[in-house]
Amino acid sequence: MRIALVTSRGFPDPLWRDADSPLVARELRDRGATPEIVNWDGGERVEWAGYDAVVLQSPWSMWDDLSAFDEWLWARELDGTRLLNPLDAIALGSNKRYLSRLGDAGVPIVPTTLVERPDPDALRDLFRTVDAARPTVVAKPIAAGGTLGAREFTVEQVPALAAYLRELGTAIVQPYVTAIDTHRELGVVTLDGAISHAVTKAAILRPGDQARAFHPDPQPYPGLTAQQERVIRQSYHELRNLLSNEPLSVRLDFIIDPASPSGLLLLEVEMVAPVKFFPLFPAQCAHYAEAIIARASA
């Protein structure tokens, strides 16, 4: 059984690294499969349909050339490649418009405003509900991974915010939720629709610090409360309602906010090629490899 683990020739940020794929490849080999780590953007001719499964692990150069990645994806659909995640999850996860759909379905999300034509007066209104401890908003491209393109603005910087949003074209704006500075971010990795494991991470956006650590200080989080599990399962259920196929694995990123009624606020869902922190979770890496083989064999 041949399994392609898809990566990129380079990543958009020099701090990004794929620590998961070598571990996944080892687990696949231990189970009799033949894994190959392959660049989606390598330029060489690859017979993708010749693999039993093509697993998107770190094709993160896609965020620098989404049109080329879209062409690559649809070519894989046409040639019958078995993509993991399935194409509908990749397509949904490539555009953060899904956040408003999840919010409309009752998922507790970080308040998110879609901006297509920035108006300074409307932008000032977004600051009415910001946290007094850090009264800022964060602008993000509608299609980006990690914190690529995320910038923080104060109300005094509304002209700069409007200019940046015009530069982005279509974007989202969210208030900075200061709970992340104290209680951290919770990343929940699923496998075949069930919770696999969870980590907490430190905040990435730091005042006066332009450096963006790659998932800073990840720590295993084994103690999900009953309430947290309810919110996670609700969030995944509503996400699944937007999809035709069960994803192999996604990562739901929440802000832990004890002051909110739900205790968790969904920040985003990584559906294309989420980091899964397998160096911290060897047993879960083995289960992931088994799930890949099961899908490739189906």
C-alpha positions as CSV (number, residue, x, y, z in Angstrom):
1,M,0.0,0.0,0.0
2,R,1.5,3.4,-1.1
3,I,0.6,6.5,0.9
4,A,1.6,10.0,-0.1
5,L,2.2,12.4,2.7
6,V,1.9,15.8,1.0
7,T,4.1,18.7,2.0
8,S,5.7,21.8,0.3
9,R,9.1,22.7,-1.1
10,G,9.0,25.6,1.4
11,F,6.7,27.1,4.0
12,P,5.4,30.7,4.1
13,D,7.2,31.4,7.4
14,P,10.7,30.3,8.3
15,L,9.6,29.2,11.8
16,W,7.0,26.8,10.5
17,R,8.0,23.1,10.5
18,D,6.3,19.8,10.0
19,A,7.2,17.5,12.9
20,D,4.3,15.2,12.4
21,S,5.0,13.6,9.0
22,P,8.2,11.7,9.9
23,L,6.3,10.1,12.8
24,V,3.3,9.3,10.7
25,A,5.6,7.8,8.0
26,R,7.3,5.6,10.7
27,E,3.9,4.4,12.0
28,L,2.7,3.6,8.5
29,R,5.9,1.6,7.7
30,D,5.5,-0.3,10.9
31,R,2.1,-1.4,9.6
32,G,3.3,-2.6,6.3
33,A,2.5,0.5,4.2
34,T,4.9,2.4,2.0
35,P,4.8,6.1,2.8
36,E,6.4,8.7,0.6
37,I,6.7,12.4,1.6
38,V,5.9,14.3,-1.6
39,N,5.8,18.0,-2.5
40,W,2.5,19.1,-4.0
41,D,4.4,22.0,-5.6
42,G,7.6,20.3,-6.6
43,G,7.2,20.7,-10.3
44,E,8.1,17.1,-11.1
45,R,5.5,14.8,-12.6
46,V,3.8,12.7,-9.9
47,E,1.2,10.0,-10.6
48,W,-1.0,11.0,-7.7
49,A,-3.8,8.5,-8.6
50,G,-1.3,5.7,-8.2
51,Y,-1.3,6.1,-4.5
52,D,-3.8,4.3,-2.3
53,A,-4.3,7.5,-0.4
54,V,-2.9,11.1,-0.6
55,V,-2.8,12.7,2.9
56,L,-2.4,16.5,3.2
57,Q,0.2,16.9,5.9
58,S,1.9,20.3,5.3
59,P,1.1,21.7,1.9
60,W,1.4,25.1,3.5
61,S,2.9,27.0,0.6
62,M,-0.7,26.9,-0.7
63,W,-1.4,30.0,1.3
64,D,1.0,31.9,-1.0
65,D,-0.6,30.6,-4.2
66,L,-4.2,29.5,-3.6
67,S,-5.1,29.5,-7.2
68,A,-2.4,27.0,-8.0
69,F,-3.4,24.9,-5.1
70,D,-7.1,25.0,-6.2
71,E,-6.0,23.8,-9.7
72,W,-3.9,21.0,-8.1
73,L,-6.9,19.9,-5.9
74,W,-9.4,19.8,-8.8
75,A,-6.9,17.9,-10.9
76,R,-6.8,15.3,-8.1
77,E,-10.6,15.2,-8.1
78,L,-10.6,14.5,-11.8
79,D,-7.9,11.8,-11.7
80,G,-9.7,9.9,-9.0
81,T,-7.1,10.5,-6.2
82,R,-8.3,9.5,-2.7
83,L,-7.6,12.7,-0.8
84,L,-7.5,12.9,3.0
85,N,-9.1,15.0,4.1
86,P,-11.8,14.7,1.5
87,L,-12.1,17.6,-1.0
88,D,-15.2,19.2,0.6
89,A,-13.4,19.6,4.0
90,I,-10.3,21.1,2.3
91,A,-12.5,23.5,0.3
92,L,-14.5,24.6,3.3
93,G,-11.4,25.0,5.5
94,S,-9.6,27.2,2.9
95,N,-12.0,30.1,3.5
96,K,-13.0,31.4,7.0
97,R,-16.5,32.2,5.9
98,Y,-17.4,28.9,7.6
99,L,-17.1,30.8,11.0
100,S,-20.3,32.8,10.5
101,R,-22.1,29.7,9.4
102,L,-21.1,27.9,12.6
103,G,-22.0,30.9,14.6
104,D,-25.4,31.1,13.0
105,A,-25.9,27.4,13.9
106,G,-25.3,28.2,17.6
107,V,-21.6,27.4,18.0
108,P,-20.0,29.9,20.5
109,I,-17.4,31.6,18.2
110,V,-15.2,34.6,18.7
111,P,-17.3,37.5,17.4
112,T,-16.4,37.6,13.7
113,T,-17.2,40.4,11.2
114,L,-16.7,39.8,7.4
115,V,-15.4,42.9,5.7
116,E,-15.4,43.3,2.0
117,R,-15.7,47.1,1.6
118,P,-14.1,48.7,4.7
119,D,-16.0,51.8,6.0
120,P,-14.1,53.7,8.7
121,D,-17.3,54.5,10.6
122,A,-18.4,50.9,10.6
123,L,-14.9,49.8,11.7
124,R,-15.0,52.2,14.6
125,D,-18.3,50.5,15.7
126,L,-16.4,47.2,16.1
127,F,-14.4,48.7,19.0
128,R,-17.5,49.3,21.1
129,T,-17.3,45.7,22.5
130,V,-13.6,45.2,22.8
131,D,-11.9,44.2,26.1
132,A,-10.8,47.2,28.1
133,A,-7.7,45.3,29.1
134,R,-6.5,45.2,25.5
135,P,-8.9,47.3,23.3
136,T,-7.8,46.0,19.9
137,V,-9.2,44.1,17.0
138,V,-7.4,41.6,14.8
139,A,-7.7,41.7,11.0
140,K,-7.1,38.4,9.1
141,P,-7.3,37.4,5.5
142,I,-10.3,35.3,4.7
143,A,-8.1,32.6,3.4
144,A,-4.9,32.0,5.3
145,G,-3.3,29.5,7.7
146,G,-1.9,30.1,11.2
147,T,-1.5,33.8,11.8
148,L,-0.4,34.7,8.3
149,G,-1.5,38.2,7.6
150,A,-3.1,38.7,11.1
151,R,-2.6,42.3,12.3
152,E,-3.7,44.0,15.5
153,F,-5.2,47.5,15.5
154,T,-6.4,50.0,18.1
155,V,-9.3,52.4,17.5
156,E,-6.7,55.2,16.8
157,Q,-5.4,53.1,14.0
158,V,-8.8,52.8,12.1
159,P,-7.4,54.5,9.0
160,A,-4.5,52.0,8.9
161,L,-7.0,49.2,9.5
162,A,-9.2,50.3,6.6
163,A,-6.2,50.6,4.4
164,Y,-5.0,47.1,5.3
165,L,-8.5,45.6,4.8
166,R,-8.6,47.2,1.3
167,E,-5.2,45.6,0.7
168,L,-6.6,42.2,1.7
169,G,-9.7,42.5,-0.4
170,T,-12.0,40.2,1.7
171,A,-11.1,39.7,5.4
172,I,-12.5,39.0,8.8
173,V,-12.1,41.2,11.9
174,Q,-12.3,39.8,15.4
175,P,-11.9,41.5,18.8
176,Y,-8.8,40.4,20.7
177,V,-10.1,38.1,23.5
178,T,-7.7,38.7,26.4
179,A,-8.7,35.4,28.0
180,I,-6.2,33.8,25.7
181,D,-3.3,35.6,27.4
182,T,-4.2,34.0,30.8
183,H,-6.0,30.8,29.9
184,R,-4.4,29.9,26.6
185,E,-5.7,28.5,23.4
186,L,-7.2,25.0,23.3
187,G,-6.5,22.9,20.2
188,V,-8.7,19.8,19.9
189,V,-7.7,17.2,17.3
190,T,-10.3,14.8,16.0
191,L,-10.0,11.5,14.2
192,D,-12.8,10.0,12.2
193,G,-15.3,12.3,14.0
194,A,-14.1,11.6,17.6
195,I,-11.9,13.6,19.9
196,S,-8.4,12.2,19.7
197,H,-6.3,14.5,21.8
198,A,-6.0,18.2,22.9
199,V,-3.2,20.7,23.6
200,T,-3.1,24.2,25.0
201,K,-0.9,26.8,23.3
202,A,0.3,30.2,24.4
203,A,-1.0,33.3,22.7
204,I,0.8,34.2,19.4
205,L,0.1,37.9,19.1
206,R,2.1,39.8,21.7
207,P,2.1,43.6,22.0
208,G,5.2,45.1,20.4
209,D,6.5,41.7,19.3
210,Q,6.5,41.1,15.5
211,A,7.9,37.6,15.9
212,R,5.3,34.9,15.5
213,A,6.2,31.6,17.2
214,F,4.8,28.5,15.5
215,H,2.2,27.1,18.0
216,P,4.1,28.4,21.0
217,D,4.6,26.2,24.1
218,P,2.2,23.3,23.2
219,Q,1.2,21.3,26.2
220,P,-0.9,18.2,26.4
221,Y,-4.4,18.9,27.9
222,P,-5.8,15.6,29.1
223,G,-8.4,17.0,31.4
224,L,-11.3,18.2,29.2
225,T,-14.3,19.0,31.4
226,A,-17.8,17.7,30.7
227,Q,-18.8,21.2,29.6
228,Q,-15.8,21.6,27.3
229,E,-16.6,18.3,25.7
230,R,-20.2,19.3,25.1
231,V,-19.0,22.5,23.3
232,I,-16.4,20.6,21.3
233,R,-18.9,18.0,20.2
234,Q,-21.5,20.6,19.4
235,S,-19.0,22.5,17.3
236,Y,-17.9,19.4,15.5
237,H,-21.5,18.3,14.9
238,E,-22.4,21.7,13.3
239,L,-19.2,21.5,11.2
240,R,-20.1,18.0,10.1
241,N,-23.4,19.3,8.9
242,L,-21.6,21.6,6.4
243,L,-19.8,18.6,4.9
244,S,-20.8,15.7,2.7
245,N,-17.9,13.4,4.0
246,E,-16.4,12.6,7.4
247,P,-13.0,14.3,7.6
248,L,-10.1,12.1,8.6
249,S,-8.9,14.7,11.0
250,V,-9.4,18.4,11.8
251,R,-8.2,20.6,14.6
252,L,-10.7,22.9,16.4
253,D,-9.0,25.9,18.0
254,F,-10.8,27.5,20.9
255,I,-10.0,30.3,23.3
256,I,-10.5,29.1,26.9
257,D,-12.7,31.9,28.4
258,P,-14.2,31.1,31.8
259,A,-16.1,34.4,31.7
260,S,-18.2,33.3,28.7
261,P,-21.3,31.2,29.2
262,S,-19.8,28.3,27.2
263,G,-16.3,28.5,28.7
264,L,-14.9,28.1,25.1
265,L,-15.0,30.4,22.1
266,L,-14.2,28.8,18.7
267,L,-11.4,30.8,17.0
268,E,-11.1,28.7,13.9
269,V,-11.0,25.2,12.5
270,E,-8.0,23.8,10.7
271,M,-9.4,21.5,8.0
272,V,-6.8,21.5,5.2
273,A,-3.6,20.2,6.9
274,P,-3.7,20.8,10.6
275,V,-0.7,20.3,12.9
276,K,-1.6,17.5,15.2
277,F,1.4,17.7,17.7
278,F,2.2,14.0,17.4
279,P,5.6,14.3,19.1
280,L,3.5,14.8,22.3
281,F,1.1,12.0,21.4
282,P,2.8,8.8,20.1
283,A,-0.2,6.6,20.7
284,Q,-2.5,8.9,18.9
285,C,-0.1,9.0,16.0
286,A,-0.4,5.2,15.7
287,H,-4.2,5.5,15.7
288,Y,-3.9,8.1,12.9
289,A,-1.8,5.8,10.8
290,E,-4.3,3.0,11.3
291,A,-7.1,5.3,10.3
292,I,-5.2,6.3,7.1
293,I,-4.7,2.6,6.2
294,A,-8.4,1.8,6.9
295,R,-9.5,4.5,4.6
296,A,-7.0,3.6,1.9
297,S,-8.2,0.0,2.1
298,A,-11.9,0.9,1.9
